[in-house]
Amino acid sequence: MKLFSALASCVLAATLTSTSVAADDSQLQSAPASLVAELTQMCVEWAQDDEVATDALRQYVLQCVNEELSASGYVAVTEVDI
C-alpha cells in the first residue's frame, strides 16, 4: 500500500508540475518586431565574430534570437529575416 501511495504522490506531483508549466507557456507574449530585428542584428554580429559558416548562419541566428527571447520571457520565433 505504501508503494501505491508513493506512486500516486509522484503522479500527482508530475501532473501539477506539467499544469503549471503549461500555464506559464500560455502567459508568454510575442516580442515586438523591433526587438526581434534588434536581436537578429546582434546575433548576426556574434555569428561573424564566431566565424559561422554561411550555410549555418540562419540556424545559428534563429537559435541565438530564440535564446534571447526566452531569457526575456517571450515566445520563440520560427524564422528570422537576415
C-alpha positions in Angstrom: 0.0 0.0 0.0 2.9 2.4 0.7 4.2 1.8 -2.8 0.8 2.7 -4.3 0.7 5.8 -2.1 4.2 6.8 -3.2 3.3 6.3 -6.9 0.1 8.2 -6.6 2.0 11.1 -5.0 4.6 11.1 -7.8 1.8 11.1 -10.5 0.0 14.0 -8.7 3.2 16.0 -8.4 4.1 15.4 -12.1 0.6 16.4 -13.1 0.7 19.6 -11.0 4.1 20.5 -12.4 3.1 20.0 -16.0 0.0 22.0 -15.5 1.9 24.9 -14.0 4.5 24.8 -16.9 1.6 24.8 -19.4 0.1 27.8 -17.6 3.4 29.6 -17.7 3.8 29.0 -21.5 0.4 30.3 -22.2 1.3 33.6 -20.5 4.3 34.3 -22.7 3.8 37.1 -25.2 5.2 37.6 -28.7 8.1 40.0 -28.8 7.7 43.3 -30.7 9.1 43.1 -34.2 11.6 45.8 -33.4 13.1 43.7 -30.6 13.3 40.6 -32.9 15.0 42.8 -35.5 17.5 44.2 -32.9 18.3 40.7 -31.6 18.7 39.4 -35.1 21.3 42.1 -35.9 23.1 41.4 -32.7 23.1 37.6 -33.3 24.4 38.2 -36.9 27.3 40.2 -35.5 28.0 37.4 -33.0 27.9 34.9 -35.8 30.5 37.0 -37.7 32.7 37.1 -34.6 32.3 33.3 -34.2 33.1 32.9 -38.0 29.9 30.8 -38.5 29.7 29.3 -42.0 27.2 30.8 -44.4 25.2 27.6 -44.7 24.8 27.5 -40.8 24.1 31.2 -40.4 20.3 31.1 -40.4 20.1 28.3 -37.9 22.7 30.0 -35.6 20.9 33.3 -35.7 17.5 31.7 -35.1 18.7 29.8 -32.1 20.5 32.9 -30.8 17.4 35.1 -31.1 15.2 32.5 -29.5 17.6 32.1 -26.6 17.5 35.8 -26.0 13.7 36.0 -26.4 13.3 33.1 -23.9 15.5 34.8 -21.4 13.3 37.9 -21.7 10.1 35.9 -21.3 8.9 36.0 -24.9 7.8 33.1 -27.1 10.2 31.8 -29.7 10.0 32.8 -33.4 10.0 30.3 -36.2 12.2 32.3 -38.6 14.4 35.4 -38.8 15.0 37.8 -41.6 18.7 38.1 -42.2 
